[in-house]
Amino acid sequence: MGKINVLDKHVAELIAAGEVVERPASVAKELVENAVDAGATGVTVEIRNGGTTFLRVADDGCGIAREDVPLAFLSHATSKISGREDLDSIATLGFRGEALASVAAVARVELLTRTAEELAGTHYVIDGEGEHICEDAGCPKGTTFVVRDLFYNTPARMKFLKKDVTEGNAVAAVVDKAALSHPEVSFRFLRDGRETLHTPGDGRVKSAVYAVYGKEFTSGMIPVEYELNGIRLSGFVCKPSAARPNRSMQNFFINGRFVRTRTASVALEEAFKGSLMVGKIPSCVLHLRIPLGTVDVNVHPTKLEVRFINEKPVFDAVYHGVKTALNRGDTPTVLSLHGESRTPLASVPNAVQIRFPAEPEQKPVDARFPQVPPPAREKSYAVNDSACDIEADDLPEVSAPVPRAVPASGFGAMTVPRRPEEEAGSSPAAALSRVEKNPEPVAPAAETREETQEEPERLIGEAFGTYIVLERGECLVFVDKHAAHERMLYEKLKNEGGDAFCQMLLEPVTVTLEKNEYSAVLESLDLCRQAGFELEDFGGGTVLVRSAPMILNDGDISGAVMEIAGYLAENKNDLTTRKVDWLYHNVACRAAVKAGDNTSPMELALLARRVEREDVRYCPHGRPVSFLLRKKDLERQFGRIQ
């Protein structure tokens, strides 16, 4: 007996629906795209309970004729294309003819529609069991879909849905992308009876960006207008100072369709090279108009992926367009008190420039020792009791302070005291110029720690604002102050918990997030609390920071929350312990003293002693904290020994 069975129509429809309808957001996407294709100027999306029990999409488009209503719910029935040749030039968002049939297979669907030519509209009800109602009804021109009880006949699919807030945020993200891709359409989004989005529909991309992402995000954008090889680029990119820690706010639209394209993303980031801090990624809202025959959108049922016949013109258009915008927009900001001029004073002819006398230099009481400024909270990294518990006897000997040395070849700038007899001698720069460019490899500090464990240390100073230089017996020890401090803070957070460092803010901080990040944070509030962040839902994709780790500067709080949100959104399936560990890493890295920071000799000494006493070898990222340079290796460089 044969083993191959022909599936009945209902089972086949359920299988096909699984490719198109994964969650309420999938339904919203298909219905919103149909509304835009229908020529709507206004679209309203309303959900309840995350869209699982109720989802409504209403538009003022052309409507569906009475005789076409039953056909619209058949598989592979569409008004967008009619033949094979149409696939080579798809200009509409929908074209597969699967959406309505897939939705009706797994939910209860109600439709109200009327065209401009019809006097009466059509009321139509259908679900997985078939058509139930088809009758005349009074309604305005356009179409309204109401989808209820999603996956009511497939309980297994229902189990994979997430919390209502997560599903609702996914629907909100769909509406956001639609609003950004079609600024000429006014979008309204209502969630459990409350309006959370309303775009003006004035055709201006900036208006849509403002409505979706808010004032702060929009104020940090640079306009882009460019055309190359028949490809037109328009929209906005962020200023380098407003870059984010992830790609969640990179929005690319090709011929009015939101897509994920690596080609455009790489071109964008290449254009920003040299303008961003390490770890920062540019945001954008960019529209590309490309000849229809050069791009294939029929790659996946979700239509989020596209394929280009030739990627190079797309890359070039994005790269050169963004680069041009950055060069044009990268001008210094000049403060104008009255707004009538933004010209720098130095460039005004016959301008009178007033010079104020310099303040008299205040010399220290003893010129041999520098004045140490009083410690400030935001720049004091190691002297507070919670960060370093060190007795005065633990401090290493500190040599007489010396001004920062001039960088020289070979070893760079080291703060080395000069003997009086050397002052009149030959130039130290000339002597250092004889040092070989590539000295022999030196051993890491960890490998020879046993040899010098009991040797007393003497703090020489700091090189390049980054490395602590110590003399220990017959060795010089170089310590990366950021890596060392980061490791210490990380260990303290891990041992005591982030809540031990939690401090309530006098003025709460608001942070605007992308919808997926927003959802991920709301699902992980307890996790954030373990890292010292007390967060609340502020609505509209914004979270309110009530408390933060006291070791963070106020200016770092917003950036830290953004990084945490991006990580949580991209790593939802990670183990909780791994997530907590990452949060500790992030907080420790941000709070640690940075390379180039002005660090007092006492703080340098404290860090050096902690490195020695706690046997700190690697930072949380795996980089070495210190290494040794033996005296004999140094003498070999100068030819003193062979």
Phi, psi and omega in degrees: 000138182294154182255351183271127180247143173270117183291145177286167188300318184296315179296318179298322179292322178296320179294315180296324180296330180297335179281332186257318185252104179255331184198174179305326180298327178296318178296314180300319181299313182295318182288323178293319178297320176298321180295317179295317178298333181281002178081025182292146172255349177215132181228131177243129177242128180229136178227157170225144180053045177075004180094358182283326181260335182206127176215122182237133175233117181239139179221167178249035182283202187286341181080176181241130179295151184306315183289343180270346185302307179298326180293329183298337182263008175272148178296139177061033174247123184208154175260001187276323180225161180228344181209175183298322183296336180291338180293341181277352182212063181280119181252352182260163179285322178252152179195352188278338180071028183246339192299302185295321178296321180291319180294315181294338181285338186234010181207171175263120188244134175237135184232133170235125183208152176204138174270168181293333183278342185270144177277326180239149178271186182236132174252122187225133179233132182211151173212195183296341180269352177126187182284140181241317184224137171212103188212167177287151179202153175273129180196157178287168177297136181127197185221139174231123175252135172237119182248121182240153170053059179298135180063029180297331182257007176226076183303330180298323179290327180298327182296335184272354176287149181266190180299157181303321182295323179291314179295322178295321178294326177294320176295318179300322178296322178297315180294321178301312181297320179296320180294322179288327182281336181226076181294346178282351179254134177273121181250138172237139178231122179245132183234112182053043176086357182245130179283123181247351179208137174208110179265149185287335182069032182269005179084358181263125181299322182298324178296319179293319179298318180298317181293325185276313189254346176096176187292316185298315180295316184294324181292342179260026183249151177243130180290147179233128173218119185201151177217134182207129175053040178080003178252124181255128181245131177212160179135215184217147169235157182284155170292150179306326181288345182254015179295157185246170181278359181209180185263015187296337180250029168268114183241115178244133180234122179249117182053042177081009182243128176289127182223161170254115183228118179293327181302309181291324180295316179295319179298318178300312183289329175295321180295331181273355183301135182088354181246350186248152171288157179298134179088358179260145183230136183288149173256160181197161166227096187240132177252129175244128173256114187238142175309131188302326183285353183260002181224137180250117179261356182270059183257321184215149180305330180284344177061028177270345180249145177228162178231129180263143173295321178219116184281336186299314178300325178293314179300313182297318181297315180292314183299306184290326178295315180291319180299317178298317180295320179295317179295324180285326184268352183271062178247147182295141179278128180250126181285126177242120184288331184243355174082002184273346182209144176236023181272130178302145183301323184296337183267000180273126179300142177059022179289140178267119180254127183262129178252128179266143179295143180290146178291140179299139181288131179266116182274150177292163180300315177245114185295345180286341184236137178284154173283132179263118181295152178299142182295135175258147185302316186284345180245004179265111191259335190225355188268349179285156187297327184286337183266320183219118177259087186231136176278160181297328181293341182283346186289138176285165178294135179252125180286169177301137183294144182228142176300157179302135183282158176283133180303138178228161183293157177089286187251348181081194185278122174234140181276092185245126178293141181257138178288152180303322182291343180277344184298323183266359183278197181292160181296132177296331179296323179293322179292318181291337182293344179276355180291138180296148180291325185240083179295160181296152180302143178251156184278141173300152182300325184296330186285334184241019182300325183295330184291330187236023187300322186262001183287139176291152181252150174228123180284119178273317180157213185225136179250133176059020181066015187228319190248127174280132181248123181235150171253122180228102180061238181265022184224153164258136180247128177250125183239127174283108188294325179292312182298319181294312182294322178300317180296319181296315179295320179299315180296322180291319176298317182293323183281323186255344182088145182295332182294339177290339180257002186290135180222130180290139180275141176295323178233110181303151182252133176260138180230122179270130185237159170292153191301319179294322177294317179303314180295317181297322179293316181296331177282346187235034181298320179295323179296317179296325180295326177297332179270002176100007180254123174259107185246149177227152175285121180256358178084155175065033180078016182240139175245151180253125180266109180273320182223154180211161178302133184294342180281353178270142170288155180301323181290344181269348188296311182299314179297322179295318179295321177298316179296317179298316180298317179297319179295315182296324180291326184270346185230049183296332186267002178293154175296149181300320180298323179291322178296315180298318179299318179296320179298318177298318177303312185297313181295316181297318181296319181288326185276338185292154175302139184261155172300131181095347177291148178280107184248134183287157177303324180296318179293322176298318180295319179298315179298316181298318180293321179295322177300317181288316187287324184263002178056049179282119184247324184225148174281169181301340179272357178097001180279146178293148181269326185210165171209162182254144170239109184289151179299320182293328176292323178292317179295327178295326178294327180269003178077016179287328177228163180257000000 
